[in-house]
């Protein structure tokens, strides 16, 4: 504690601008003290159970992530091909653009410019974030949006690590 007081007195000898930058440095050093909370984890038995559960669940989690990736690409490609519209060269777009039917009538440039953009839309819809900047307007696109939204809400309800957690908890002999 004495060292910190001497350090603060040392900082007071600088000018106002230098003192502000040095106080920011001092605040960052003080923030590092918060990291001591993470040392408490080595004394808990619950941490070991969670760690063992995670290690035992790695194959199931990798399998789930693989299928999520496949489903994301599949729905991303599906929404891209259903919403891309027709390629047209106009005065407004001399290099051409994919034009689709707008929601309220008329024609607009399709926001689904690639399969990668379709994958982005799939992730945003499945996680129910839905920023709204990319919206399907065709009936096929809306049906796909419903399927993606429902499958996105059903996926978290089936965590693959829950059975392993129960097994490890019973194996350790701890009941919380």
N, C-alpha and C positions, 0 to 999 in steps of 0.2 A: 504494500500500500504506500510505503514511503517513496518507492521508486516512481509510482504514478504521480505523486504530489510534486516531486522534483521535475518530472517530465512536463507537467502542466506549468510550473513556474518557468521552466526553460522556454516554453512556447509563448509566454507572456512578453518576452523581451523582443519579439518580432513586431513588425508593423501590422496594421489592421487587416490588410488584404492577405498577407502571409499567415496571419493568425487564423483567418477563416479557413484557409486551405489546410493548415495544420490541425485545426479542430475537426475538420472532416476526417483526417487521418486518425485522429484520436478516437472519434466515434466509430470508425471502422474497426479499430483495435478492440474497443469495448464490445462491439458486436460479436467478435470472435469468442468472447466469454460465453455466449449463448450456446456455443457448440459443446460445452461441457454437459449439457443435458443428454446428449447422445451417448455419453459414457455410462449412463444409468442402465442402458440396455443390456450390458454384459452381466448384470446381476439378476435378471429376470428369467424365469423359466418359460414364460410365455413367448419370449423372443425365440427360444430354441424350437418351440413347437411350430411357430410360424415359419421359421427358416427350414425346418425339416419338411413341412408341408409343401413349401415352395419347391424344394429340391425333388420331392416325390412327384410333384405335379408338372414338372417341366415337359415330359413327353406329351401329356394331355394338352398343356398350354400351347406347345408348338403345333400340335395337330389342329387345335382350334384356330390359331393364327393363320395357318396355311389355308384352311377352308374359308376363313374370313377374307383372305387375299383373293382366293379364286372367286368367291361370290362377289366381291367388290369389282373385280375386273369384268366378270360376266354381266353384272347389272350396269356397270359403266359403259360397256360396249353396247348393251341393249338400249340404254337411254340415248346414247349418241346416235345410233342408227335410226331410232324412232323420232328424234327431235331435230336432226340436222337439216331437214328440208331439202330444197333444190339449190344447186349452185347456179348463181346468176351474175352476169356482169352488167352493171348499171352505171349511170353517170356519177352517182354518189360513190360507188365502189368500182373504180375502173379495173382493179385487179381481181374483182369477183369476191363474192361472199355467199355463204349458205343462208338462204332466206327461208323463213318458215312462217306459217300462219300465226298472227298475233292473237292474244287472248280476247281482246275486244274488237277484233276484226282488223283487216289490213295485213301488211307484211312487215316483218322485222328480221333483223339479223339474229341468227340462232346463237345463244350464248354457249351452246355445246359445241365448241370449236374442235374438240379432239376427244379421244377415248379417255385420256388422262383427266380432262375436265369433267367427263361423265363419272369417272371414279371419285373425283372430288365431291361432286354432287351426291353420289351414293353414300360416302362417308358422312357428309353433313346431314343427309336425310336419315340415315340409319341411327345416328347418335342423337337425333331430334334437336340438333342445333338449328339447322335451317335458316341461314342468313337471308334468303329470299332474293339474292341477286341472280340466281340460276333457277328458273322455274319451268317445268314442262307445260306445254299448252295443248298438245294433242291428246286424244283419248287414250291411246296406247301408253303415252308417257305418264299420264295421270294414274293409270292402273299400275304401272311399274312403280310409281311413287308410293302408292298405297302398300304394295308388296314389300318394298324396301323399308318403309316406316314400321310396318308390323313385324317384319323379321328383325329389325333393329331393336325393337322393344322386347322381343322374346329372347334374344341371345343372352343378355345379362342375367336372365332368370334361371339359367342352367350353368352355373359355374363348374368347371371340370375339377376343381381342387377340393370341393366340399367333401366328397367321400374319403379322400386321402387325409383331410384334416381330422375327421372323426376317428379314422384308424390310428393316426399318430397320437391323438389325444388319449385314446384308450390304451395304446401301447405304453405311453409314458406313465399312465396311472394317475394322471392329474384330472381333477374335476373342479372347474371354476364355478 
